[in-house]
Structures are given as structure tokens and as C-alpha cells.
Amino acid sequence: MDNLSVTAKHLWAKKSVDPLNGHLSWLPLSVHMTDTAGVAEKLWDRWLPDQTKEAIRSGLSPRHQARELFIFLAAAHDIGKATPVFQTKTTWAGRGGRASPDLDERIYELLVATGLPVKPENFFGSPEKSPHALASQLLLERFGCDRSIAVILGAHHGKPPSYSQLQKSGINTFPRNFHLGKEGKNIWVSVQDELISKSSGLGVLQV
């Protein structure tokens, strides 16, 4: 992804702590999106059987190009991580991992330095209402994508959100989770739209 704003470049997608030497590292969301788009491109061009491609094409409206849509959805699959409720999540020590307050603090300070409004993790009263897969779907819908397309991202961890989830966990219901309410709405929406637009560019797709 070229020509991204400084803010967009400093959103994170993955954090890790090496269990052997304690080395701290993090993967920017924009890099994760670009990597995933590249893998999707190679899968489409070199691995997917023609019958599978045709099945995908047959389910799309005429205005969508299957290959471009495939790459776009891969690129945008984690766009729900471009939310304050996700960006202020701390590392977790469960499942054999290691908590890392130092890494969390470093990333938090980077976000603040870019001018992005953020709050500590305990600011969010209902973070579980906005898991990043569901958030990805809702952000695509707000951007203008058809729900029939956006739901693919809502289901990218294996299960599509229920109608009840969509009704009760929307952006307007939990504005703090998605953009900190009035305080951060303009800048958060701007960076979310920027990343979605860049994702559509990776797939040469007009969403």
C-alpha cells in the first residue's frame, strides 16, 4: 500500500513476544493487508481450479469482477482492526503466549503521536460486542459495500454474524468501539475509509 497517511501506517494487526529472548515485535495492519492481498492474487492465478473460479463468478452480480473482488476481500479482511477498541487491546498471556506491557505502551504512544484519538483498554465498556470480524463487515457496509459481499468478512473466522448481532452491535450502538464517538469520529472514519480505498486499489475494484 503506497502513499498511506502516517496514522494508517501505525495501526497494528499482530503483536508478538519471542519466548526465548523476549524480543518485541508488531506487524502493521497495512502490511498485513498487503501481504494477504498478495497471497490471494497468487492463489487465484496459480492454485484455484477453474471450476471453483466459475462457481465464484456465477454467484456475483455483473458489476463485480471475481478476481478483483477476491483480492479486495482478502486485503480488507481485517479492516475491523482499524478501530479504537481493537487498537488499544493489550497482549494476552494465555495459550502459551506472553503479556507485554512494554510493547502495548510503545504502540499506544505511537498512535497518540500520530494524532489519533485513543483511550486505554478499560475505557471500553463492551469490547466483546465488536469482534474484529464483525467490525470488518460493518465498516465495509458503512463504506457502501453490499451486505451480501461484506458478510464474507463478517464470517472470516468461520461463522457469519446473526441478524441479532447485526441489529444489536452496530456502529451507532457502540460508537466508542468504532470511533470513540463524537470525539474521534472524523479521524477514525477517515483512516478506515483510507484503508478500504487502498484495499480496493489492490484488487483494482470499485466498491
Buried (B, 14 or more C-beta within 10 A) or exposed (E): BEEBBEBBBBBBBEBBBEEEEEEBEBEBBBBBBBBBBBEBBEEBEEEBEEEEBEEBEEEEEEEBBBBBBBBBBBBBBBBBBBBBBBBBBBBEEEEEEBEBEEBBEEBBEBBEEBEBBBBEBEEBEEBEBBBBBBBBBBBBBBBEBEEEBBBBBBBBEEEBBEEEBBEEBBBEEBBBBBBBBEBBBEBBBBBBBBBBEBBBBBBEBEB
